[in-house]
Amino acid sequence: MSDMGPGRRSLRERLLSSGAMAPDWAFAFDAVPRGLFLPEVMWPSAEGERVVVSRTDDLEEWQRWADTDVSIVTQWDDGDHTGLERGELATSSGSMPGVVFDMLRELLVFDGAKVLEIGTGTGWCAALLSARLGETNVVSVEIDEAVAKAAREALDAAGWHPELVVGDGLLGWPDGAPYDRVLVTAGVREVPRAWIDQTRPGGVLVMPWGPIFTGQTALVRLVVNDDGTASGHFVGATRFMHVRSQRGEWPRHRDYLPDGWPADTRESTTSLTASDVLPEDDYAAVDFVLGLLVPDCVHAHGRSPRGTMTMWIYGLGDLSWAAAYFDEETPSASRVYQGGPRSLWNEVETAYRWWTEQGKPGHEQFGLTITTEGHQHPWLGEPSTLVRHIRE
């Protein structure tokens, strides 16, 4: 550690003291500086906003961010972006070191374990795995050729040479199977059977998983069973960029209400408040739980032209919709409007009541099972207590 700068030394101490980094990963942290894998221009997260930092213009500031526990965007708009201003959609990044080491800790590696990484990104995680397990035991798959090229160059320059594959990570990499561990560094909504099929019985998969209702994900640690199923608990809330084919397209409002309220709009009131279903905390469990119970829809919120906090819900595939206008002075006067085959707000209310009746369990009390047919079954407490979808 003698050549470690003060910023990186401080980050190391915080990761260890918080428990994010297990002691057996400290050597890998020491051997693999994050800054070696970050680009000339990058966009770290500062109080919810993305700032631009250039190594050429301000090396000290660039290094400060490299040694800070924040996520850093390294690509916008799938590479169709130039200049210093932020793009429309962040599409590749360096994850927060705290989250990276959370995932590595949950992976429970052992000496000689063979690991498949889905989503090479900057290459830092592949280098950490190589330092801990040996580069011949690491395979990393990246879908974006430009991102893979930059990662390969960074890995070569840092002296690490794991197998790097350019391809669709959802297919895994059967040529290197079977694996003892699979680490997924992008959010998924559907777990591919290929990952489980390429993992040994007793092997572990760690990934950010989440329903389409919310941008929130939760880390899940799945263990592959002898019968080909995989099951395990969630271990905490996260937010990750999703794999490209599972991002989903945001519905267009005009497709649902092209001419204002339809004649068959259903009107009602609600006793739920904005704070019940729209918490300020981006990692609040309620958002995740509503997504588990209310399938095939997305939601958004904001203030109406009159300043009323409003939540919109759009069904995917059947043009169902709902809008809740929250009366912050008289909550019981909050108005709800719904249309389409489903009563989406009713489903949200039912889901919220169920969550409340269960004692408002957090992410860690839920789990996920993947069947041999690839079906996904969330559960509460134990695999036999399934969380059922609500449709009204």
N, C-alpha and C positions, 0 to 999 in steps of 0.2 A: 504493500500500500504506500510505499515511500514516494512514488511518483504520482500519486493520486491528488488532484487538485482539491481545494477546500469544498467546492460545490459538490463534487462527486462523493467526497468523503462524508459530507453531511447527508446526502441522499442515502448512502449505504447505511449509515447509523439509523436513519429514520425507518428504512425498510426493515431492518432487523428488530428495532425496538417495538415497532407496530405489530410485528408478527407476519407481515406480508411476505417477507423473504425468510424462508427456513434456513437455518445455519448451514446446511449442506449445499446451499446454492451460493454462498458468499464467495467461494473461490471463482465460480463462473462469473459473478458480477465483477470481481477484481480483474479477471482476465479479459473481459470483453467490454470496453468503454462504449456506451450508447452513442456517443458523438461520432464514432467511426462509421455509423450507419445512417446518419442523417444528411440530407442534401444541402447544397449551397444556400438555397432559399427554402424557408419552411414557415409554417403558420401554427405556432403554439396557441393553446387555449389559455386566455387570461380573463378570469371572471366571466366566463361564458361567451366571450368574444374571441375571434381569431385575429391575432396580430401577425404582421409579417416581419421576419427577421432574416437578414442577409449576412452570411459569414464574411463576405468581402467588405461590406460596409461597416460592420461592427462585430468583430470577432469575440470580444468580451461578452457582449449581450447574447450572441449566438450560443456561446459555450454555457452561459448561465441557464438558458432555456434547455439546453441539452442535458443539464444536470438537475433539472427540476421535475418533480413528479406530476407531469401534465401530459396529455395526449398532444401530438403534433401532426398536423395534416401535411402530407408530403406529395399529394396529388389531388387535383380537382378535375371533375367532369371526365373521368376515365382517360385523362391525358390530353383532352381537347381544350387546353387552357394554356395561356401564355401571360407573361407579365407578373407584376407583384401584387395586384389586387386579388382578393379571394374570388374563387369561382362560384358557380351555382351549387354544386354538390361535391362534398368531400368524398373521395373514392379510394384513397389509400392513406395510411397514417402510421406513425409510431405510437403504439398504445402507451398509456401511463405505466411507468415502471412498477408502481404498486400493483396494478392489475396484472401485468405480465407475471410478476412473481407470485401473486395469488394463484394464478392458473398453474404455474410450474409446481407450486407447493401441492395443489390438489391432484396433480398428475401422479404423485407418489412413485417417482422413478426409482430404479435400483441399478446398481452397476451392471453395465452390459445390456440394459434394456434398449430395444429397438423402437424408435419413435417416428411416427408419420405426422408431419405438421401440415395443416391445410391453411394456406395463406402466408406466403413468405414475407410479404411486405418489405420492410427495410432490410431484412436479413438478420436483425439483432437477435431475435428469439432463436433462430436456427444456430447462430453462433453460440449463444448461451447453452443450448442443448448439446452442441458439439463439445464445448468445454467441460460439461458435466459428464457426458456419456461416451465421448469419442465420436469424431465426425463420421466414421464408417457406420454408426448406428442411427444416423439421422437422415431422413428423406423429407424434403420440403417441396410443396406443390404451389405454384403461383399461376393464376390465369392470365395476368397482364404481362405481355412480353417486355415492355419497357420497364415495368417495376421489377421483373425478374432479372433483367440485364443489370440494373443499378444495384440490386442486391448481390448478384454474383460478383460484380466488381468490388463492392464493399467487403464481401466475405474474402475474396482473394487478397485484397490489400491488407486485411486484418490477419491473414494467415490461416483461415478456416476453409475447409473444402467438403462440406456435406453434399449429398446428392441433391441437386436442385432440378426440379422438373417443371417445364412450362406446360400447363394443361388445366383442365377443369377439375378443381379440387373435389367437387361433388362425386367424382368417380373414384376418388382415392388414388392409389398407385399400386395395382395388384402385383407388378413386377417385384416389388420389395416385400410383399406380404409373406408370412403373417407378422403383425406388429404387436408389441407389448403395450404400447401407449399411442393414443391419437390425440393431438392437440389442435384445436380449431380456433383460429384467431380472427374469425369474422362471424357475425351474427347469423343464425339460421332459424328458419321457421319450420322446416321439415328436415329431419335427420335422415340422410341417405342410408339405405341398407348396406351399401358398399363399404362404408366405414366400419360397420359392425362385422360384416363378413370377412374383412381383412384384418380383424383383431383376434388374437388368441382368446380362448375361454379364460376368464379371470382377468383379462386385460381391461384397461381403463381408458375411457374417452372423456375429455374435458372440453366444453364448448359453451359459448353464449347462445342461449335459446330463448325465443320469445314469441308470443302470439302476434298476429298481424294487427290487432286492435291498437297496439302501442309501439312506439319506437324503443321502449325499454326491453332489455333482455335480462336474463339471470344466468349465472354460471351453473351448469349442471355437470355432475360427475357420474357418468354411467359406467357400470361394471357389466361386462359381457358374461352371460350365463352359459352353462353347458348346452342348454336347449336352443341357443341362438338368439334369445331375447337379450335386451340390455336395459338396466334399470338403475336408478339412483336418485339421490336428493339434489335439490338446488342448494347452492352454497352462498348466494349473495347476488344483489342487483348490479347490473352493469349497463352500459350503452355502447354498442359496437356498430360499425358499418356492417351492413348485411352482404352476404354473398350476392353477386350481381343478379343471378337468375331468381333470387327470392326477395329482391327489394320491393317489388310490387309497384304498380302505377297508382298515383293519387287520383281518385275519382273527380270528375268535373261536376261542379255544383249544378250547372245548367242542364246536365243530363237528367238530374233528379227533379228539379223544379224549373223548367224552362220558362214558365209564365206565372211565377209567383205561387201562392198556396193553391193546390188543386182543390176542386170542389169536394172531394171525398176526404180531405184532411181531417184527422181525428184530433180533437183538442181535449186537454185535461190539465190537471195541476200536479205538482210533485212536492213532497216534503223534504226531498234531498236538497242539500245546499251545494253551491259551487265548491266549497272547501271539502265536501264529502267525496266528490268524484273528480275534482280538478285540483289536487294538492300542489302546493308550490314546490315540493321536493320532487325532483325528476326521478328519484329512485324509490318513491313510495310504493308500498306493496299493493295498494288498491288498484292502481293502473294495471299491474301485471295480472291480478286476480280477475278483474273484469274481463281481461282478454282471454283468460282460461275458460271462462264460463259463457261468454258471448262471442260466438265464432263469426268468421267471414264478414267482418266489418271494421272500419277505421273511424277515428274521431278526431275532431279539431275543436279549438275554442278560441274565443276572442271577444271583444266588446262590439256590440251592435252600434249603428249610427247614433242611437240614443244613449249609449254608454252602458248598456246592460250586458253583464257577462253572459255569454251564450255558448252552449256546447252543441255541436253538430255531430251526428252519427250517420254514416253512409254504409248501407249494405253493399256487399260486393257480389255482383251477379244478378241481383233481382230488383235493383232500384228502390229498395226500402230505404227510408230516411227518418230522422227524428231531429228535432231542435228543442232544447230546453233553455228558456229565458229565465235566469235566476233573479228573483227579487231580493236584493240584499238587505232591504229594510223589513220586509214582511215575507220571510221564506215560504210560508204556506200559500202565498199568492203567486209563486213561480209558475209560469205557463209552459206547457209542453204541446208540441205539434208533431204529428207522425203521419206517415203515408207509406204505401207499398204493402206487400204481402206480410212482412214481419212488423211487429210492434217493438221496435228496437229500444225505445226508452223503457218500456215495460220490462224487457229483458235485463237492461242495466239495473233497474230498481230491484228486480228479483235477485240478481247476482249480488248486489250490494247487501241486501238483507241476509242472504245465505252467508256471506263473508262475516257479517256482524254476528250472526247466530253461532258461528264457529269460534268466536272470540278474536276476530280479526288477525288470523295467523299471518306470519311473515313469509318471505320467500323460502327460508330454510325449512319450513314445515311442509313444503310441497315437494313432490318428486315427479319423475317422468319414466315411463316404460315404453320401449320400442319393441313391438311384437315381431315375430318371424316374418309376417307379411308386410312389415313396415308401418303399421298403424301406430299412432302416438297416443298414449293414455296418461294424462296428468293425474296425480293422486295427492291426497292429503294424509300425512302421517305414515301410512304404509301402503304398499302397492295394491292391496285389495280394496282400499277405499278410494274409488275412482271419483274424479271431478267431472260431473256430467255437463254437457252443453245445455244451455237454456234457449229455447225457441218459442216465441209467442206471436 
